[in-house]
């Protein structure tokens, strides 16, 4: 669920579910999604109304719609403390719906419990989770006129890592739900496939990546040798992907980019966010806060820190792969930016980690 970005859009009369409202398309004005299909839209909204009613809810105000190549998100105004969110994802990411329901059973303290899940079609209906971390940080900055506390990621990462450790027994079940397997032993083949399928890579890119292939295999072996079991890797855990309602407990969401692989790969995205917001001095403490729940796993602190460096590099493969999970465009439709974005992340493999 991308709660934070579904604002500033035109709305429609809630009594006219078959009317197409103006929508927010962000930087993807040519994105083609199922929302353009009146039959699909009517079916999705009827499913939504049915499950709202099952919870004693009904729409009481206008809708907002946000379309991206990787999701359809509808904000529904209902009576109560907050809105409800309908989300649909492409077939390649349909596992997100079933995973969302499973996480609510396995780690309920760390996620929201959906109101309804349609796993086969990749649909979810979810309550509001309050402000996301970015909103909290930006609000404090506006009120207090100062930069974010450089420790702001430390407690969320401790809780996230604790959730990952709790999920290690469910790795096979997550793969059975359709979450892509991307453990260290899987990554060399993923590297080869991503390069073969990416038309945006230049000839020089391909030469450089071919030369990097032996090192990718070495990093994979190094990561596998830590003995840390595969778990859920969010793969896009930025400041707008976790709720921070003020209770001290964070709730993580939006699993469309997720993988089952080495958990340390999750650190790449939040570390880059903190680096941009606060500078490089935050990274060692942030890394060590994330590693606290992993102590006692059999590896020394020094070994865990080395594993973070390998995972930082290899996490770029998960980011590149996620750009292939978009709604299929019909013949003749303009291409979206997935190839260019994937190529960017493949190039990032050669960048030395800053910690």
C-alpha positions, 0 to 999 in steps of 0.5 A: 500500500502506498498510502503517502502518495495517494493525495492531491488527485481528482475524485468522483461521486461515490454513487457512480462506481462505474465512472472513471475519475481523474487520477494521479499518474505521477511521473508515469502519464502513459502507464496502462493499468486495469483501471482503464477497463470499465469491466475490471473497474466495476468488478474491483469496486463491487468486491471492495463494497462487498468486503466493506459491508462485511466489516460494517463499513460503507463509503461516505465520501469521495475516492482518490485514485493513484495509478502506477505501472506496478499498482492501482491504489484507491483511497476510500472514505468511510465513517471511522478514524481513517480511510480504507485502501484498495490495492491491485498489483500486476500478475507478477506481484500478485503474491503480495496479497497472499503474503499480506494476509500471511504476515498478519497471522505470523507477525501481527505486531509488525504489520496491519491486518487486512480487511480482505485479501483476494490472493489469486487476483492480487487484491487487498483491502487494508485499513489506514495505518496512520502517518508514515515515517517520512510524514512524521520526520517532515512534520517535525522539521517544519515545526521545529526547523531542524534536521531529523535526529540521525538516530531516527532509523535505529529503532525501526530497523531493530523492530524490522530485523526482529520481524525478519528473524521471526519469519525465518521458519516461514521461508518455504511457505513464503516461496510457496505463496509466490514470493520470488526466491532470491537467496545467495545461491539463486543470485548468480542466475538472477544476475545473468537473467536480468542482464539478458532481458534488459534492453536498456543496457549499453554495450559498455554496460554489458562488458563491465557487468560480464567482468563483474560476474566472478565477483558477484559469485564471490559475494554470494558465497561470502553471504551464504557463508554467514549462516544467516537463514533466508527470510523476507526481504522487503527490498524497498524499505524507504521512509514511506513504507512504514507507519509510525503512529507514535506508539513506538511500534512500527508497522511495515507494508507494501510487499510488492517488491519483496523477495525471500533471500538473505535478510541483510539485503533489506538494509540498502534502501533505508541506508540510502534514505538516511545517507541522503537525509543525514549524511554518512556519519549515520550509517555505522550506528544504523548498521549496528542497530539493524544487526542487534537482533542478529547477534547470537546467530553464530557469526561474530560482529565482524562477520556480520558487518562484512556480510552487510557489505556483500548484501549491500551490493547484491541488494541491487539485484532485487531492486533491478528485478522488481522493475519487471513486475509491472502491468503488461502493456498492450502492443503499441503502448508506450514503454515505461521506465522499467528497463532504464531503472533496472539498468541503473540498479545493475550498474550500482553493483560496481559501487563500493558500499559506503560502510 
